[in-house]
Amino acid sequence: MGNRTANPTYTAEELTYQLQQIKARLLMVDSTILPIAVEAAQMCKIPLDRIVLFNPVAGSPHDNLQDLVKYGLGRPPSFRDLYLKPGEGRTKLALLSFSSGTTGKPMVVH
């Protein structure tokens, strides 16, 4: 699917709309919007253990980015660089970006 950022002032309903559109399976959030992210995840049936915090929060049940990086650095590499073949750039999605302006629901920008 790709990655996507959301406006931190979104309501749970607005965030839910975007999560549904991109078929999100994981959320990485700042702790200040965790309640909104949890509500949106529940509406989208995203398991709460798939919410990752950018920074550690004492007592939080959610993983955080620093711990995941530390975990990953202790493991052998399990990826390889992706290179597109000639012409594939016209058919592969690299980034899905929503633009909302003042017209309401986000518009997909290609």
ROROVEX-631468 format. One record per residue: x, y, z of N, C-alpha, C in turn; residue number from 1. Coordinates in steps of 0.001 Angstrom, whole numbers, plus 500000, padded with zeros to 6 digits. Last residue first. Layout:
BEGIN
[rec [X, Y, Z], [X, Y, Z], [X, Y, Z], NUM]
...
***
This chain:
BEGIN
[rec [497968, 511799, 492166], [498836, 510776, 491533], [500168, 511354, 491202], 110]
[rec [496018, 512275, 494964], [496944, 512929, 494038], [497859, 511859, 493472], 109]
[rec [492687, 512087, 495970], [493914, 511332, 495713], [494729, 512084, 494676], 108]
[rec [491353, 514329, 498337], [491401, 513908, 496939], [492711, 513147, 496756], 107]
[rec [489494, 514129, 501416], [490738, 514219, 500640], [490565, 513732, 499215], 106]
[rec [486397, 515893, 501931], [487188, 514672, 501939], [488403, 514808, 501043], 105]
[rec [486524, 519375, 501712], [485980, 518222, 502423], [486908, 517040, 502376], 104]
[rec [487744, 521509, 500483], [486609, 520888, 499803], [486045, 519673, 500528], 103]
[rec [489981, 522864, 501095], [488774, 523239, 501835], [487543, 522540, 501289], 102]
[rec [492558, 520459, 501098], [492156, 521845, 500847], [490959, 522212, 501696], 101]
[rec [493463, 517782, 500956], [492073, 518066, 501285], [491649, 519493, 500993], 100]
[rec [495184, 515207, 499514], [495163, 516654, 499617], [493722, 517061, 499860], 99]
[rec [497209, 512343, 500101], [495893, 512963, 500083], [496045, 514468, 500192], 98]
[rec [499335, 510228, 498387], [499240, 511468, 499135], [497843, 512053, 498986], 97]
[rec [501224, 507480, 498209], [499831, 507890, 498094], [499666, 509103, 498982], 96]
[rec [504021, 506503, 496406], [503502, 507278, 497531], [502063, 507654, 497225], 95]
[rec [504438, 504643, 494378], [505516, 504900, 495324], [505001, 505624, 496560], 94]
[rec [503102, 502201, 492390], [502756, 503301, 493285], [503864, 503469, 494311], 93]
[rec [503878, 501409, 489049], [504097, 501155, 490469], [503781, 502402, 491284], 92]
[rec [503726, 502087, 486379], [502685, 501218, 486925], [502818, 500950, 488420], 91]
[rec [505859, 503576, 485571], [504529, 504031, 485139], [503408, 503223, 485778], 90]
[rec [508062, 502209, 486405], [507735, 503437, 487105], [506361, 503969, 486735], 89]
[rec [508540, 500194, 484584], [507730, 499882, 485763], [507318, 501123, 486545], 88]
[rec [510324, 501001, 482575], [508888, 501103, 482321], [508017, 500841, 483537], 87]
[rec [512894, 498848, 483607], [512486, 499917, 482689], [510981, 499860, 482420], 86]
[rec [512267, 497845, 487022], [512700, 497544, 485662], [512273, 498698, 484759], 85]
[rec [513337, 499160, 490141], [512311, 499003, 489123], [512939, 498695, 487774], 84]
[rec [514650, 497593, 492933], [514956, 498373, 491741], [513878, 498100, 490705], 83]
[rec [515004, 497401, 496331], [514073, 497228, 495226], [514479, 498151, 494091], 82]
[rec [517336, 495676, 498384], [516897, 496899, 497720], [515994, 496559, 496540], 81]
[rec [516081, 493280, 500665], [517013, 493639, 499603], [516448, 494863, 498904], 80]
[rec [516041, 492056, 504046], [515473, 492768, 502910], [516540, 492898, 501831], 79]
[rec [517034, 491298, 506453], [516036, 490426, 505822], [515359, 491113, 504642], 78]
[rec [520030, 491190, 508390], [519217, 491855, 507358], [518266, 490860, 506691], 77]
[rec [519678, 489805, 511730], [520324, 489832, 510417], [519427, 490539, 509389], 76]
[rec [519125, 492031, 514545], [518750, 490894, 513707], [519504, 490953, 512388], 75]
[rec [519519, 494343, 515904], [520070, 493128, 516482], [519776, 491879, 515674], 74]
[rec [518066, 496233, 514582], [519530, 496292, 514460], [520201, 495042, 515017], 73]
[rec [515456, 495627, 515460], [515863, 495358, 514080], [517369, 495348, 513890], 72]
[rec [515550, 496570, 518120], [515276, 495155, 517842], [515783, 494789, 516440], 71]
[rec [515943, 499292, 517637], [516927, 498540, 518424], [516778, 497034, 518159], 70]
[rec [513549, 499838, 516292], [514834, 500024, 515602], [515912, 499216, 516307], 69]
[rec [511729, 499313, 518352], [511672, 498519, 517124], [512971, 498636, 516327], 68]
[rec [512440, 501267, 520214], [512583, 499854, 520561], [512557, 498967, 519323], 67]
[rec [511792, 503583, 518727], [513161, 503355, 519189], [513392, 501880, 519527], 66]
[rec [508983, 503347, 518319], [509918, 503307, 517199], [511345, 502987, 517640], 65]
[rec [507257, 501177, 520591], [507684, 502489, 520133], [508802, 502321, 519113], 64]
[rec [504198, 499378, 521314], [505615, 499435, 520951], [505960, 500863, 520560], 63]
[rec [501873, 499985, 523961], [502241, 500075, 522541], [503755, 500080, 522358], 62]
[rec [501164, 500173, 526558], [501240, 498818, 526012], [501730, 498799, 524559], 61]
[rec [502954, 502455, 528635], [502122, 502226, 527453], [502267, 500785, 526978], 60]
[rec [504686, 503020, 530734], [503463, 502276, 531027], [502578, 501984, 529826], 59]
[rec [505981, 505882, 529206], [506020, 504990, 530367], [504664, 504330, 530586], 58]
[rec [506539, 505880, 525874], [505644, 506447, 526885], [505589, 505436, 528026], 57]
[rec [508897, 506645, 523297], [508466, 505808, 524421], [507551, 506577, 525373], 56]
[rec [507644, 507923, 520161], [508502, 508045, 521338], [507995, 507139, 522450], 55]
[rec [505856, 507008, 518237], [507136, 507570, 517815], [508125, 507623, 518979], 54]
[rec [504172, 503890, 518707], [504406, 505274, 519112], [505768, 505746, 518617], 53]
[rec [502054, 501901, 516791], [503432, 502117, 517232], [503594, 503602, 517547], 52]
[rec [499592, 499563, 516650], [499815, 500995, 516847], [501204, 501136, 517455], 51]
[rec [499041, 496940, 516682], [499637, 497474, 515456], [499689, 498999, 515480], 50]
[rec [497630, 496224, 518830], [499065, 495968, 518909], [499785, 496389, 517627], 49]
[rec [495018, 496665, 518076], [495688, 497728, 518826], [497175, 497474, 518992], 48]
[rec [494140, 495776, 514726], [494496, 495374, 516090], [495309, 496456, 516804], 47]
[rec [491651, 497471, 513059], [493109, 497308, 513098], [493462, 496914, 514534], 46]
[rec [488990, 498115, 512551], [489341, 496745, 512948], [490835, 496451, 512797], 45]
[rec [488323, 500681, 512260], [488836, 500009, 511059], [489208, 498554, 511323], 44]
[rec [487625, 501379, 514821], [486598, 501490, 513782], [487009, 500752, 512507], 43]
[rec [490129, 501023, 516052], [489012, 500153, 516425], [487913, 500190, 515364], 42]
[rec [491533, 503125, 514853], [491960, 501738, 514643], [490827, 500772, 514968], 41]
[rec [490150, 505323, 515915], [490112, 505066, 514471], [490517, 503621, 514169], 40]
[rec [490835, 505032, 518643], [489426, 505030, 518217], [489306, 504703, 516727], 39]
[rec [493629, 505252, 518483], [493011, 504039, 519021], [491563, 503937, 518560], 38]
[rec [493911, 507859, 517473], [494413, 506719, 516706], [493776, 505415, 517178], 37]
[rec [492852, 509355, 519587], [492206, 509417, 518265], [492619, 508199, 517437], 36]
[rec [494737, 508713, 521640], [493302, 508393, 521804], [492543, 508401, 520466], 35]
[rec [497235, 509654, 520440], [496968, 508239, 520656], [495477, 507937, 520852], 34]
[rec [498230, 512133, 520021], [497003, 511785, 519285], [496639, 510312, 519451], 33]
[rec [500480, 512222, 521594], [499451, 513249, 521810], [498159, 512940, 521066], 32]
[rec [502243, 510293, 520683], [501413, 509974, 521854], [500307, 510996, 522091], 31]
[rec [502147, 509879, 517194], [502657, 510611, 518335], [501704, 510361, 519501], 30]
[rec [502140, 506696, 515451], [501535, 507944, 515916], [502334, 508585, 517041], 29]
[rec [501573, 504498, 512963], [502673, 505059, 513745], [502227, 506450, 514137], 28]
[rec [499613, 501677, 512340], [499628, 503125, 512560], [500854, 503472, 513377], 27]
[rec [498808, 499218, 509932], [499686, 499654, 511011], [499595, 501164, 511120], 26]
[rec [497236, 498819, 507812], [497381, 497671, 508707], [498248, 498010, 509912], 25]
[rec [494969, 500504, 505620], [496070, 500511, 506581], [496048, 499273, 507459], 24]
[rec [493648, 501080, 503183], [493675, 499723, 503740], [494842, 499545, 504714], 23]
[rec [493249, 503583, 502342], [494559, 503011, 502024], [494718, 501583, 502559], 22]
[rec [490615, 504024, 503208], [490969, 504235, 501802], [492282, 503561, 501437], 21]
[rec [490760, 503591, 505972], [489978, 502682, 505132], [490370, 502804, 503662], 20]
[rec [492310, 505773, 506726], [492799, 504425, 506994], [492064, 503400, 506144], 19]
[rec [490584, 507883, 506000], [491859, 507693, 505306], [492409, 506290, 505524], 18]
[rec [488417, 507426, 507794], [488208, 507497, 506339], [489516, 507224, 505602], 17]
[rec [489707, 507647, 510277], [489129, 506365, 509854], [488931, 506340, 508347], 16]
[rec [490251, 510368, 510334], [491354, 509431, 510255], [490865, 508064, 509792], 15]
[rec [487615, 511300, 510560], [488438, 511701, 509410], [489611, 510738, 509227], 14]
[rec [486864, 510113, 513014], [486114, 509807, 511794], [486930, 510156, 510544], 13]
[rec [488610, 511275, 514835], [488682, 509828, 514619], [487964, 509441, 513322], 12]
[rec [489822, 514314, 513301], [488968, 513586, 514238], [489138, 512096, 513955], 11]
[rec [493041, 515794, 512805], [491902, 514991, 512346], [491106, 514438, 513522], 10]
[rec [495314, 517095, 513451], [494074, 517658, 513997], [492846, 516877, 513548], 9]
[rec [497439, 515945, 512107], [497283, 515645, 513536], [496029, 516243, 514162], 8]
[rec [496836, 514468, 509019], [496815, 515731, 509740], [496595, 515438, 511221], 7]
[rec [498915, 511719, 508147], [497599, 512308, 508396], [497769, 513599, 509176], 6]
[rec [500754, 509996, 505598], [500689, 510813, 506798], [499299, 511403, 506928], 5]
[rec [501585, 506789, 504476], [500677, 507921, 504387], [500746, 508691, 505690], 4]
[rec [503151, 504296, 502393], [502960, 505011, 503642], [502139, 506260, 503413], 3]
[rec [501875, 501306, 500793], [502661, 502528, 500882], [502407, 503238, 502188], 2]
[rec [500808, 498804, 500000], [500000, 500000, 500000], [500849, 501256, 500000], 1]
***
